[in-house]
Amino acid sequence: MMYRGLRRLMHLVLFCPLSKGLQSRLPVLKVKYLLLAWLGILVASWVLYMQYASYSELCRGHVCHMVICDHYGRGIVSGSSCKALCEERTLTLQRCMSTSSTHQVYSGVWKERPVVIKCGLEEPLKGDGAPDSVLRQEITLFDKPTRGTSMDEFREMLHSFLKSNLGEQPSLTTLVGRVITLADVNKDGKVSLAEAKSVWALLQINEFLLMVALQEKEHTPKLLGFCGDLYVTERVSHSSLYRLDVPSYLQALVPEALSSSMNQWLAPAWPRRARITIGLLEFIEEVFHGAYGSFLMCDASPRHVGYNFKYDCKMADLRSVVSETAVRGFLRGRHCKTNSDCTFGSDCTATCDRLVKQCNTEVVQPNLAKVCVLLQDYLLFGAPQDLRTDLEKQLRTCVTLSSLASQMEVHHSLVLSNLKTLLWKTISNTQYS
């Protein structure tokens, strides 16, 4: 009886849009309709399954919360956000935005302000990995400094670490002082062991180091607080240059030309894109020979460049912006056969010296050239006709910039200045300036 009822229900779902007369006259259409219906059900089921699988793999914020609050409860870590996260529960993880299971990213609200909460985790555990195993793995993050370390020794630890990561810079002492001030959560003029362990673990995260070094810069998201190696930043309204981001499991079904065309039509008005671009060019200036050395963009992706509701550029993800000193250290003495063997991150590539089979330490493509590759699609679509020729010419010159060319710094500064001036002249004295 149940079987007959189920068959009748399936018949109504699949065939009720077609009248009985039409079904009898068009049996082929009925079969096609049935196949299409089942195909739709299969595709929808697959998409839902992939979304669930992706979410369960990428979103492990509950583990992050458990680990940090366990360490805080035992006095191992400290931070300006610990009380709100673990005791008051006024800082909560909301929507998952993680793209990697080892780097957890969540939106949240703290002090009535939208924030982003980030923390790192070990690789997902295999087999019967229990919560206490996660705690044992994560505790190795907070093994330095050890008990008995004096303030002078801690300052020396910080200076040596920053020197190895940023190079010998005259302003390192100032940066050490900034880190000490940040670590002193209770503002008593001293740094406790838990405070020192927390800030030391955080400095191992490249993005956190960049935020501290560039905290006064306009296009860097503000650091709002931390607890252990979890840190809280301001939320960027739009976390990508493009509004449509096709998940990896759907990219085979959605043609690249279609997603590109959709993003062009969904993009802000051209003058607003010009304003965002000017901000991005200013960020390139900020990280090129700044107070703490030069930094390289080693994954120039539109997903890392965001903007706020005023259309001011804000870098939504700084994990791939790395100090030139760190990249050179990675390349120095590295064995290679081709140039692809000499790549840090996604696209910080140097040349391979095939005679000695070692990488050279000079990255070929500067930040500006990588950014201009992004801007060719982003900026040319919908550009004013009287500007388009000059804009195309400037961008063509920009994408051919090379770090290996003589007078590179002069050319870099000239191209950047010309491009910024061209855009600013177009939107100045308008509502978009």
C-alpha positions as CSV (number, residue, x, y, z in Angstrom):
1,M,0.0,0.0,0.0
2,M,2.8,2.4,1.0
3,Y,4.7,1.5,-2.2
4,R,1.6,2.4,-4.4
5,G,1.2,5.7,-2.5
6,L,4.9,6.5,-3.1
7,R,4.6,5.8,-6.8
8,R,1.5,8.0,-7.1
9,L,3.3,10.8,-5.3
10,M,6.3,10.6,-7.6
11,H,4.0,10.5,-10.6
12,L,2.3,13.7,-9.5
13,V,5.6,15.5,-8.8
14,L,7.2,14.6,-12.1
15,F,4.2,14.7,-14.5
16,C,1.5,17.0,-13.1
17,P,2.8,20.0,-15.2
18,L,1.8,18.0,-18.3
19,S,-1.8,17.2,-19.1
20,K,-2.8,13.6,-19.7
21,G,-3.7,14.3,-23.3
22,L,-0.3,15.9,-23.9
23,Q,1.5,13.0,-22.2
24,S,-0.2,10.5,-24.5
25,R,0.6,12.5,-27.6
26,L,4.1,13.3,-26.6
27,P,5.6,10.2,-24.9
28,V,9.2,11.3,-25.9
29,L,8.6,14.6,-24.2
30,K,7.5,12.8,-21.0
31,V,10.8,10.8,-21.0
32,K,12.9,13.9,-21.5
33,Y,11.0,15.7,-18.8
34,L,11.6,12.8,-16.4
35,L,15.3,12.7,-17.2
36,L,15.7,16.5,-16.8
37,A,13.9,16.3,-13.4
38,W,16.1,13.5,-12.2
39,L,19.2,15.3,-13.5
40,G,18.1,18.5,-11.6
41,I,17.6,16.5,-8.4
42,L,21.0,14.8,-8.7
43,V,22.8,18.1,-9.4
44,A,21.0,19.8,-6.4
45,S,21.8,16.9,-4.1
46,W,25.5,16.9,-5.2
47,V,25.8,20.7,-4.6
48,L,24.2,20.4,-1.1
49,Y,26.5,17.5,-0.3
50,M,29.6,19.4,-1.4
51,Q,28.5,22.4,0.6
52,Y,28.1,20.3,3.7
53,A,31.3,18.4,3.2
54,S,33.2,21.7,2.6
55,Y,31.7,23.3,5.7
56,S,32.4,20.4,8.0
57,E,36.0,20.2,6.7
58,L,36.8,24.0,6.7
59,C,34.8,25.3,9.7
60,R,36.2,24.1,13.0
61,G,35.8,27.2,15.0
62,H,34.4,25.2,18.0
63,V,37.8,23.5,18.2
64,C,39.6,26.8,18.1
65,H,37.3,28.2,20.8
66,M,37.8,25.2,23.0
67,V,41.6,25.2,22.7
68,I,42.1,28.9,23.4
69,C,39.7,29.0,26.3
70,D,41.2,25.9,27.9
71,H,44.7,27.5,27.8
72,Y,43.2,30.8,29.1
73,G,41.5,29.0,32.0
74,R,44.8,27.3,32.9
75,G,46.7,30.6,32.8
76,I,48.9,29.6,29.8
77,V,47.7,32.4,27.5
78,S,46.4,35.9,27.9
79,G,45.0,38.7,25.8
80,S,42.7,41.7,25.5
81,S,39.9,39.5,24.1
82,C,40.1,36.5,26.4
83,K,37.5,37.7,28.9
84,A,35.0,38.6,26.2
85,L,35.6,35.3,24.4
86,C,35.7,32.8,27.3
87,E,33.9,34.3,30.3
88,E,31.5,37.0,29.2
89,R,30.8,35.3,25.8
90,T,30.3,38.8,24.3
91,L,32.7,37.9,21.5
92,T,31.2,35.0,19.5
93,L,32.1,33.2,16.3
94,Q,29.2,33.6,13.8
95,R,29.4,33.0,10.0
96,C,32.3,30.8,8.9
97,M,34.5,32.4,6.2
98,S,37.4,29.8,6.3
99,T,39.1,28.8,3.1
100,S,41.6,26.5,4.9
101,S,41.0,24.1,7.7
102,T,44.2,25.2,9.4
103,H,43.3,28.9,9.3
104,Q,39.9,29.5,10.8
105,V,38.1,32.8,9.9
106,Y,34.7,33.8,11.3
107,S,32.7,37.0,11.3
108,G,31.5,38.1,14.7
109,V,30.3,41.1,16.8
110,W,32.3,42.6,19.7
111,K,31.4,45.8,21.6
112,E,28.6,46.3,19.1
113,R,31.1,46.4,16.3
114,P,31.3,43.9,13.4
115,V,34.6,42.1,13.6
116,V,36.6,39.2,12.0
117,I,38.0,36.5,14.3
118,K,41.0,34.4,13.1
119,C,43.0,31.6,14.6
120,G,45.2,28.8,13.4
121,L,44.8,25.0,14.0
122,E,46.9,22.0,13.3
123,E,46.0,19.7,10.3
124,P,42.7,17.9,10.9
125,L,43.3,14.9,13.0
126,K,43.1,11.5,11.5
127,G,41.6,8.4,13.1
128,D,40.3,8.8,16.6
129,G,41.7,12.2,17.3
130,A,40.1,13.3,20.5
131,P,39.8,16.8,21.9
132,D,42.6,16.3,24.4
133,S,44.9,15.3,21.5
134,V,44.1,18.6,19.9
135,L,45.0,20.4,23.2
136,R,48.3,18.5,23.4
137,Q,49.2,19.4,19.8
138,E,48.3,23.1,20.2
139,I,50.1,23.6,23.5
140,T,53.5,23.5,21.6
141,L,52.6,26.9,20.2
142,F,53.0,28.5,23.6
143,D,56.3,26.9,24.7
144,K,58.2,30.2,24.5
145,P,59.4,32.2,26.3
146,T,60.1,29.8,29.3
147,R,59.6,30.6,32.9
148,G,62.4,32.7,34.3
149,T,63.0,34.7,31.1
150,S,63.7,38.4,32.1
151,M,62.2,41.4,30.3
152,D,65.7,42.2,28.8
153,E,65.9,38.6,27.5
154,F,62.4,38.9,26.0
155,R,63.2,42.1,24.3
156,E,66.3,40.5,22.8
157,M,64.2,37.5,21.6
158,L,61.8,39.9,19.9
159,H,64.6,42.0,18.3
160,S,66.3,38.8,16.9
161,F,63.1,37.4,15.6
162,L,62.1,40.7,13.9
163,K,65.6,41.1,12.4
164,S,65.5,37.6,10.9
165,N,62.0,38.3,9.4
166,L,62.3,41.9,8.4
167,G,66.0,42.4,8.0
168,E,68.3,44.9,9.7
169,Q,66.1,48.0,9.9
170,P,66.9,51.1,12.0
171,S,63.3,51.2,13.3
172,L,63.3,47.7,14.8
173,T,63.7,49.0,18.3
174,T,60.5,51.1,17.9
175,L,58.7,47.9,16.6
176,V,59.9,45.9,19.6
177,G,58.5,48.6,21.9
178,R,55.2,48.5,20.0
179,V,55.0,44.7,20.5
180,I,55.8,45.0,24.3
181,T,53.0,47.6,24.6
182,L,50.6,45.3,22.8
183,A,51.5,42.4,25.0
184,D,51.0,44.3,28.2
185,V,47.2,43.7,28.3
186,N,46.5,45.0,31.8
187,K,48.7,48.1,31.3
188,D,50.8,47.5,34.5
189,G,54.1,48.2,32.8
190,K,55.1,44.6,33.0
191,V,54.6,41.6,30.7
192,S,53.5,38.4,32.4
193,L,54.6,34.9,31.2
194,A,51.1,34.3,29.7
195,E,51.1,37.7,27.9
196,A,54.6,37.0,26.5
197,K,53.7,33.5,25.3
198,S,50.6,34.8,23.5
199,V,52.3,37.6,21.7
200,W,55.2,35.4,20.7
201,A,52.8,32.8,19.2
202,L,51.0,35.6,17.4
203,L,54.2,36.9,15.8
204,Q,54.7,33.5,14.1
205,I,51.6,34.4,12.1
206,N,52.7,36.5,9.1
207,E,49.4,38.4,8.9
208,F,49.6,39.5,12.5
209,L,53.2,40.6,12.1
210,L,52.1,42.7,9.1
211,M,49.2,44.3,11.0
212,V,51.5,45.3,13.9
213,A,54.2,46.7,11.5
214,L,51.6,48.5,9.3
215,Q,49.0,49.4,12.0
216,E,49.1,53.1,11.2
217,K,48.5,52.6,7.5
218,E,45.2,53.4,6.0
219,H,44.7,50.3,3.9
220,T,45.5,47.7,6.6
221,P,42.6,46.4,8.7
222,K,42.9,47.5,12.3
223,L,43.9,44.9,15.0
224,L,41.3,45.1,17.7
225,G,42.3,42.4,20.2
226,F,43.7,38.9,20.7
227,C,43.7,35.9,23.0
228,G,46.5,33.4,22.7
229,D,47.1,33.0,19.0
230,L,43.5,34.0,18.2
231,Y,43.2,37.6,17.0
232,V,40.3,40.0,16.2
233,T,40.3,42.6,13.4
234,E,37.9,45.1,11.9
235,R,35.5,43.6,9.4
236,V,36.0,44.8,5.8
237,S,32.5,45.3,4.2
238,H,33.5,43.7,0.9
239,S,36.3,41.1,1.3
240,S,37.0,40.7,-2.4
241,L,37.3,42.9,-5.5
242,Y,34.6,40.7,-7.2
243,R,31.2,40.0,-5.7
244,L,30.7,36.5,-7.3
245,D,33.1,33.9,-6.0
246,V,32.3,30.5,-7.6
247,P,33.2,27.6,-5.2
248,S,35.9,25.2,-6.4
249,Y,33.5,22.3,-6.7
250,L,31.2,24.4,-9.1
251,Q,33.9,25.8,-11.3
252,A,33.7,22.9,-13.7
253,L,29.9,23.6,-14.2
254,V,30.2,27.4,-14.4
255,P,32.3,28.6,-17.4
256,E,34.9,31.2,-16.5
257,A,33.6,33.5,-19.2
258,L,30.2,33.5,-17.5
259,S,31.5,34.2,-14.0
260,S,33.8,36.9,-15.4
261,S,30.8,38.5,-17.3
262,M,28.6,38.4,-14.1
263,N,31.3,40.0,-12.0
264,Q,31.7,42.8,-14.5
265,W,28.0,43.6,-14.3
266,L,27.9,43.2,-10.5
267,A,30.9,45.5,-10.0
268,P,30.5,49.0,-8.5
269,A,30.2,52.0,-10.9
270,W,33.5,52.7,-12.7
271,P,34.4,55.9,-10.7
272,R,34.1,53.8,-7.5
273,R,36.3,51.1,-9.0
274,A,38.8,53.9,-9.8
275,R,38.7,55.0,-6.1
276,I,39.3,51.5,-4.9
277,T,42.2,51.2,-7.4
278,I,43.8,54.4,-6.1
279,G,43.7,52.9,-2.6
280,L,45.3,49.7,-3.8
281,L,48.1,51.6,-5.5
282,E,48.6,53.5,-2.2
283,F,49.0,50.2,-0.4
284,I,51.6,49.2,-2.9
285,E,53.5,52.4,-2.1
286,E,53.1,51.7,1.7
287,V,54.8,48.2,1.5
288,F,57.5,49.3,-1.0
289,H,60.6,50.4,1.0
290,G,58.6,51.3,4.1
291,A,59.8,51.9,7.7
292,Y,60.2,48.2,8.3
293,G,61.6,47.2,4.8
294,S,59.9,46.0,1.7
295,F,57.1,43.5,1.5
296,L,56.1,41.3,-1.5
297,M,52.6,40.2,-2.5
298,C,53.0,36.5,-3.1
299,D,49.4,35.7,-4.1
300,A,48.0,38.7,-5.9
301,S,44.4,37.4,-5.9
302,P,41.2,39.5,-6.1
303,R,40.0,37.6,-3.0
304,H,42.7,39.3,-0.9
305,V,41.8,42.9,-1.9
306,G,38.6,44.3,-0.3
307,Y,37.0,47.7,0.3
308,N,34.7,49.4,2.8
309,F,31.3,51.0,2.3
310,K,33.0,54.3,1.4
311,Y,34.9,52.4,-1.4
312,D,38.2,52.8,0.3
313,C,40.6,49.9,-0.4
314,K,41.2,47.6,2.6
315,M,43.4,44.5,2.3
316,A,41.0,41.7,3.5
317,D,43.8,39.1,3.8
318,L,47.5,39.8,4.4
319,R,48.7,36.3,4.8
320,S,50.4,36.3,1.4
321,V,52.1,39.6,1.9
322,V,55.6,38.6,3.1
323,S,58.8,40.6,3.9
324,E,61.4,40.6,1.1
325,T,63.9,39.4,3.7
326,A,61.9,36.3,4.4
327,V,61.4,35.5,0.7
328,R,65.1,36.0,0.0
329,G,65.9,33.7,2.9
330,F,63.6,31.0,1.4
331,L,65.3,31.3,-2.0
332,R,68.9,31.6,-1.0
333,G,70.7,28.3,-1.7
334,R,67.6,26.5,-2.8
335,H,68.2,23.7,-5.3
336,C,66.3,24.1,-8.7
337,K,66.0,22.8,-12.2
338,T,63.5,25.4,-13.6
339,N,62.2,28.8,-12.5
340,S,59.1,27.1,-11.1
341,D,61.3,25.5,-8.4
342,C,62.1,29.1,-7.2
343,T,58.6,30.1,-6.2
344,F,57.5,31.3,-2.8
345,G,53.8,31.3,-2.2
346,S,51.8,31.4,-5.4
347,D,53.7,33.9,-7.6
348,C,56.8,35.2,-5.9
349,T,59.1,33.6,-8.5
350,A,62.8,34.1,-9.0
351,T,65.1,32.7,-11.8
352,C,67.0,29.5,-11.6
353,D,70.7,29.6,-12.2
354,R,71.0,26.4,-14.2
355,L,74.8,26.3,-14.0
356,V,74.9,25.9,-10.3
357,K,71.3,24.7,-10.0
358,Q,70.4,27.2,-7.3
359,C,67.8,29.9,-7.2
360,N,68.6,33.5,-7.4
361,T,67.2,35.6,-4.6
362,E,65.6,38.4,-6.7
363,V,61.9,38.0,-7.4
364,V,61.2,38.8,-11.1
365,Q,57.8,40.4,-11.0
366,P,57.2,43.4,-8.6
367,N,54.0,44.0,-6.7
368,L,52.8,46.7,-9.0
369,A,53.0,44.5,-12.1
370,K,50.9,41.8,-10.4
371,V,48.3,44.3,-9.3
372,C,48.1,45.8,-12.9
373,V,47.3,42.3,-14.2
374,L,44.3,42.3,-11.9
375,L,43.3,45.8,-12.9
376,Q,43.3,45.1,-16.6
377,D,39.9,43.4,-16.3
378,Y,38.7,45.2,-13.3
379,L,39.4,48.8,-14.5
380,L,39.0,48.7,-18.3
381,F,35.4,47.4,-18.2
382,G,33.1,50.5,-18.4
383,A,36.0,53.0,-18.4
384,P,35.2,56.4,-20.0
385,Q,36.0,56.4,-23.7
386,D,38.2,59.5,-23.5
387,L,40.3,57.8,-20.9
388,R,40.4,54.3,-22.2
389,T,43.3,54.6,-24.6
390,D,45.6,56.3,-22.0
391,L,44.5,53.8,-19.4
392,E,45.2,50.8,-21.6
393,K,48.7,52.2,-22.4
394,Q,49.5,52.8,-18.7
395,L,48.4,49.3,-17.7
396,R,50.4,47.6,-20.6
397,T,53.5,49.4,-19.4
398,C,52.8,48.4,-15.8
399,V,52.4,44.7,-16.4
400,T,55.8,44.5,-18.1
401,L,57.7,45.9,-15.1
402,S,60.5,43.7,-13.9
403,S,62.4,43.7,-10.7
404,L,65.5,42.7,-12.7
405,A,65.6,45.8,-14.9
406,S,68.1,48.5,-14.3
407,Q,66.6,51.6,-12.7
408,M,63.7,49.5,-11.6
409,E,62.8,51.6,-8.6
410,V,62.6,54.8,-10.7
411,H,60.4,53.1,-13.3
412,H,58.2,51.6,-10.6
413,S,57.6,54.9,-8.9
414,L,57.0,56.7,-12.3
415,V,54.5,54.2,-13.5
416,L,52.7,54.1,-10.2
417,S,52.5,57.9,-10.0
418,N,51.3,58.2,-13.6
419,L,48.5,55.6,-13.2
420,K,47.4,57.1,-9.9
421,T,47.4,60.7,-11.3
422,L,45.4,59.6,-14.4
423,L,42.7,58.0,-12.2
424,W,42.6,60.8,-9.7
425,K,42.3,63.5,-12.3
426,T,39.2,61.7,-13.7
427,I,37.3,61.4,-10.5
428,S,38.5,64.5,-8.6
429,N,36.0,67.2,-8.0
430,T,33.2,64.6,-8.3
431,Q,31.0,62.9,-5.7
432,Y,33.4,59.9,-6.0
433,S,36.6,61.7,-4.9
